[in-house]
Amino acid sequence: DYLFHLYEQCREFLIQVQNLAKERGEKCPTKVTNQVFRYAKKAGAS
């Protein structure tokens, strides 16, 4: 399923972002998370 595949990619990307934030000693900001999901929705809609 295309949407499921897109979700998997988004989830992997989020994990990478969170790992980067951990390395910097920061918590993953929800603003970034929201932007990622918004981008995924746009990509899925087009």
N, C-alpha and C positions, 0 to 999 in steps of 0.2 A: 504494500500500500504506500502510495507516494507521501501522503501526509504523515504516516507513521515514520517513514524514513527521514523526512524533514525534521520531525520531532527528535529523533535519535541524534541527528547531527547537531541540533540546537542544544540538546542535553550535554553532548560531549564538549561542545564549545563552552557551555556554562561551567562545566567542571574545570576546563583549562583556565578560564577566567578566575574562578575561585582559587585555584592552585597558585596562580600568579599573585593574587591579592594576599594569599597566606604568606608567600615568600617575602612580600613587602611588609608584612605585619599589619595588613589592613583586612577589614571584613568586606566581603563582596557587597558593593552598594546596590540597593534595590533599583536605583535609577538605571544602572547599566543592564540589570536583568530585564527590566521592562523594555528597554530599547531593543534588546536581543529578541524578545518575544514579538515585539511590534514588527521588527524586520522579518522574522520568520513568517508572520501572518501575511505581510506584503508579498514575500517571495512565494508563499503558497497560493495567494489569491491571483497573482498574475499568471 
